Amino acid sequence: MGIAKDVIGGIGDVIGTIIGGGGKSEAPAAPPPPAPAPVVQKQTVMPTADDDAVRKAKRASLQQQAARQGRASTILTQDSDRLGG
């Protein structure tokens, strides 16, 4: 039973060292300084369907689409070149 007491006493010493800090008398390390606060940027306003810029862009897009369609957009409608003659 003497060996069992030695083993239990050794385990107790190890646990006491882990929990108690190992018996060292050093002061605990100072925590690192806090990180600086993030810089907040101004929020951008998302365009809505009612904005003037959106309406102008939509109108320009429709005009461009119309210019790409129809007889005027084909290669056969050039006034300066006559085919076959």
Biotite code that builds the C-alpha atoms (Angstrom):
import biotite.structure as struc

atoms = struc.array([
    struc.Atom([0.000, 0.000, 0.000], chain_id="A", res_id=1, res_name="MET", atom_name="CA", element="C"),
    struc.Atom([3.011, 2.273, 0.265], chain_id="A", res_id=2, res_name="GLY", atom_name="CA", element="C"),
    struc.Atom([3.434, 2.339, -3.525], chain_id="A", res_id=3, res_name="ILE", atom_name="CA", element="C"),
    struc.Atom([-0.191, 3.346, -4.054], chain_id="A", res_id=4, res_name="ALA", atom_name="CA", element="C"),
    struc.Atom([0.219, 6.320, -1.705], chain_id="A", res_id=5, res_name="LYS", atom_name="CA", element="C"),
    struc.Atom([3.374, 7.395, -3.562], chain_id="A", res_id=6, res_name="ASP", atom_name="CA", element="C"),
    struc.Atom([1.581, 7.198, -6.939], chain_id="A", res_id=7, res_name="VAL", atom_name="CA", element="C"),
    struc.Atom([-1.448, 9.111, -5.660], chain_id="A", res_id=8, res_name="ILE", atom_name="CA", element="C"),
    struc.Atom([0.818, 11.692, -4.031], chain_id="A", res_id=9, res_name="GLY", atom_name="CA", element="C"),
    struc.Atom([2.763, 12.095, -7.287], chain_id="A", res_id=10, res_name="GLY", atom_name="CA", element="C"),
    struc.Atom([-0.421, 12.571, -9.265], chain_id="A", res_id=11, res_name="ILE", atom_name="CA", element="C"),
    struc.Atom([-1.581, 15.121, -6.701], chain_id="A", res_id=12, res_name="GLY", atom_name="CA", element="C"),
    struc.Atom([1.681, 17.019, -7.078], chain_id="A", res_id=13, res_name="ASP", atom_name="CA", element="C"),
    struc.Atom([1.312, 17.091, -10.881], chain_id="A", res_id=14, res_name="VAL", atom_name="CA", element="C"),
    struc.Atom([-2.291, 18.276, -10.690], chain_id="A", res_id=15, res_name="ILE", atom_name="CA", element="C"),
    struc.Atom([-1.359, 20.887, -8.109], chain_id="A", res_id=16, res_name="GLY", atom_name="CA", element="C"),
    struc.Atom([1.441, 22.126, -10.347], chain_id="A", res_id=17, res_name="THR", atom_name="CA", element="C"),
    struc.Atom([-0.893, 22.385, -13.350], chain_id="A", res_id=18, res_name="ILE", atom_name="CA", element="C"),
    struc.Atom([-3.682, 24.121, -11.449], chain_id="A", res_id=19, res_name="ILE", atom_name="CA", element="C"),
    struc.Atom([-1.532, 26.167, -9.151], chain_id="A", res_id=20, res_name="GLY", atom_name="CA", element="C"),
    struc.Atom([0.812, 27.472, -11.831], chain_id="A", res_id=21, res_name="GLY", atom_name="CA", element="C"),
    struc.Atom([3.781, 25.338, -10.913], chain_id="A", res_id=22, res_name="GLY", atom_name="CA", element="C"),
    struc.Atom([4.709, 27.284, -7.811], chain_id="A", res_id=23, res_name="GLY", atom_name="CA", element="C"),
    struc.Atom([6.321, 30.055, -9.824], chain_id="A", res_id=24, res_name="LYS", atom_name="CA", element="C"),
    struc.Atom([6.028, 33.526, -8.368], chain_id="A", res_id=25, res_name="SER", atom_name="CA", element="C"),
    struc.Atom([6.017, 35.370, -11.718], chain_id="A", res_id=26, res_name="GLU", atom_name="CA", element="C"),
    struc.Atom([3.365, 37.984, -12.318], chain_id="A", res_id=27, res_name="ALA", atom_name="CA", element="C"),
    struc.Atom([0.874, 37.006, -15.001], chain_id="A", res_id=28, res_name="PRO", atom_name="CA", element="C"),
    struc.Atom([1.590, 38.427, -18.442], chain_id="A", res_id=29, res_name="ALA", atom_name="CA", element="C"),
    struc.Atom([-0.318, 41.568, -19.364], chain_id="A", res_id=30, res_name="ALA", atom_name="CA", element="C"),
    struc.Atom([-3.034, 40.982, -21.946], chain_id="A", res_id=31, res_name="PRO", atom_name="CA", element="C"),
    struc.Atom([-2.301, 42.326, -25.426], chain_id="A", res_id=32, res_name="PRO", atom_name="CA", element="C"),
    struc.Atom([-3.736, 45.747, -26.229], chain_id="A", res_id=33, res_name="PRO", atom_name="CA", element="C"),
    struc.Atom([-7.148, 45.693, -27.896], chain_id="A", res_id=34, res_name="PRO", atom_name="CA", element="C"),
    struc.Atom([-7.312, 45.902, -31.673], chain_id="A", res_id=35, res_name="ALA", atom_name="CA", element="C"),
    struc.Atom([-8.232, 49.305, -33.082], chain_id="A", res_id=36, res_name="PRO", atom_name="CA", element="C"),
    struc.Atom([-11.876, 49.814, -33.974], chain_id="A", res_id=37, res_name="ALA", atom_name="CA", element="C"),
    struc.Atom([-12.699, 49.356, -37.680], chain_id="A", res_id=38, res_name="PRO", atom_name="CA", element="C"),
    struc.Atom([-13.283, 52.457, -39.744], chain_id="A", res_id=39, res_name="VAL", atom_name="CA", element="C"),
    struc.Atom([-16.931, 52.809, -40.705], chain_id="A", res_id=40, res_name="VAL", atom_name="CA", element="C"),
    struc.Atom([-17.478, 53.914, -44.292], chain_id="A", res_id=41, res_name="GLN", atom_name="CA", element="C"),
    struc.Atom([-20.406, 55.911, -45.560], chain_id="A", res_id=42, res_name="LYS", atom_name="CA", element="C"),
    struc.Atom([-23.169, 53.667, -46.851], chain_id="A", res_id=43, res_name="GLN", atom_name="CA", element="C"),
    struc.Atom([-23.917, 53.844, -50.554], chain_id="A", res_id=44, res_name="THR", atom_name="CA", element="C"),
    struc.Atom([-27.522, 54.292, -51.558], chain_id="A", res_id=45, res_name="VAL", atom_name="CA", element="C"),
    struc.Atom([-28.782, 51.617, -53.902], chain_id="A", res_id=46, res_name="MET", atom_name="CA", element="C"),
    struc.Atom([-30.660, 52.958, -56.940], chain_id="A", res_id=47, res_name="PRO", atom_name="CA", element="C"),
    struc.Atom([-34.344, 52.235, -57.178], chain_id="A", res_id=48, res_name="THR", atom_name="CA", element="C"),
    struc.Atom([-36.620, 52.064, -60.215], chain_id="A", res_id=49, res_name="ALA", atom_name="CA", element="C"),
    struc.Atom([-37.917, 55.560, -59.437], chain_id="A", res_id=50, res_name="ASP", atom_name="CA", element="C"),
    struc.Atom([-34.530, 57.305, -59.650], chain_id="A", res_id=51, res_name="ASP", atom_name="CA", element="C"),
    struc.Atom([-33.993, 59.692, -62.547], chain_id="A", res_id=52, res_name="ASP", atom_name="CA", element="C"),
    struc.Atom([-30.664, 58.086, -63.426], chain_id="A", res_id=53, res_name="ALA", atom_name="CA", element="C"),
    struc.Atom([-32.274, 54.654, -63.683], chain_id="A", res_id=54, res_name="VAL", atom_name="CA", element="C"),
    struc.Atom([-35.075, 55.969, -65.878], chain_id="A", res_id=55, res_name="ARG", atom_name="CA", element="C"),
    struc.Atom([-32.572, 57.717, -68.183], chain_id="A", res_id=56, res_name="LYS", atom_name="CA", element="C"),
    struc.Atom([-30.438, 54.582, -68.445], chain_id="A", res_id=57, res_name="ALA", atom_name="CA", element="C"),
    struc.Atom([-33.495, 52.466, -69.265], chain_id="A", res_id=58, res_name="LYS", atom_name="CA", element="C"),
    struc.Atom([-34.599, 54.918, -71.942], chain_id="A", res_id=59, res_name="ARG", atom_name="CA", element="C"),
    struc.Atom([-31.102, 54.963, -73.490], chain_id="A", res_id=60, res_name="ALA", atom_name="CA", element="C"),
    struc.Atom([-31.011, 51.160, -73.448], chain_id="A", res_id=61, res_name="SER", atom_name="CA", element="C"),
    struc.Atom([-34.378, 50.944, -75.225], chain_id="A", res_id=62, res_name="LEU", atom_name="CA", element="C"),
    struc.Atom([-33.193, 53.445, -77.856], chain_id="A", res_id=63, res_name="GLN", atom_name="CA", element="C"),
    struc.Atom([-30.039, 51.403, -78.456], chain_id="A", res_id=64, res_name="GLN", atom_name="CA", element="C"),
    struc.Atom([-32.088, 48.227, -78.789], chain_id="A", res_id=65, res_name="GLN", atom_name="CA", element="C"),
    struc.Atom([-34.417, 49.886, -81.295], chain_id="A", res_id=66, res_name="ALA", atom_name="CA", element="C"),
    struc.Atom([-31.434, 51.068, -83.339], chain_id="A", res_id=67, res_name="ALA", atom_name="CA", element="C"),
    struc.Atom([-30.143, 47.500, -83.569], chain_id="A", res_id=68, res_name="ARG", atom_name="CA", element="C"),
    struc.Atom([-33.448, 46.159, -84.888], chain_id="A", res_id=69, res_name="GLN", atom_name="CA", element="C"),
    struc.Atom([-35.422, 46.546, -88.066], chain_id="A", res_id=70, res_name="GLY", atom_name="CA", element="C"),
    struc.Atom([-34.525, 47.219, -91.665], chain_id="A", res_id=71, res_name="ARG", atom_name="CA", element="C"),
    struc.Atom([-32.276, 50.171, -90.872], chain_id="A", res_id=72, res_name="ALA", atom_name="CA", element="C"),
    struc.Atom([-29.863, 47.913, -88.987], chain_id="A", res_id=73, res_name="SER", atom_name="CA", element="C"),
    struc.Atom([-29.174, 45.499, -91.874], chain_id="A", res_id=74, res_name="THR", atom_name="CA", element="C"),
    struc.Atom([-26.266, 45.702, -94.278], chain_id="A", res_id=75, res_name="ILE", atom_name="CA", element="C"),
    struc.Atom([-28.672, 45.796, -97.222], chain_id="A", res_id=76, res_name="LEU", atom_name="CA", element="C"),
    struc.Atom([-29.945, 49.296, -96.445], chain_id="A", res_id=77, res_name="THR", atom_name="CA", element="C"),
    struc.Atom([-26.789, 51.292, -97.185], chain_id="A", res_id=78, res_name="GLN", atom_name="CA", element="C"),
    struc.Atom([-27.678, 54.129, -99.541], chain_id="A", res_id=79, res_name="ASP", atom_name="CA", element="C"),
    struc.Atom([-24.199, 54.653, -101.018], chain_id="A", res_id=80, res_name="SER", atom_name="CA", element="C"),
    struc.Atom([-23.619, 51.105, -102.317], chain_id="A", res_id=81, res_name="ASP", atom_name="CA", element="C"),
    struc.Atom([-25.886, 49.455, -104.868], chain_id="A", res_id=82, res_name="ARG", atom_name="CA", element="C"),
    struc.Atom([-25.855, 45.726, -105.080], chain_id="A", res_id=83, res_name="LEU", atom_name="CA", element="C"),
    struc.Atom([-25.483, 44.231, -108.534], chain_id="A", res_id=84, res_name="GLY", atom_name="CA", element="C"),
    struc.Atom([-25.040, 47.428, -110.380], chain_id="A", res_id=85, res_name="GLY", atom_name="CA", element="C"),
])
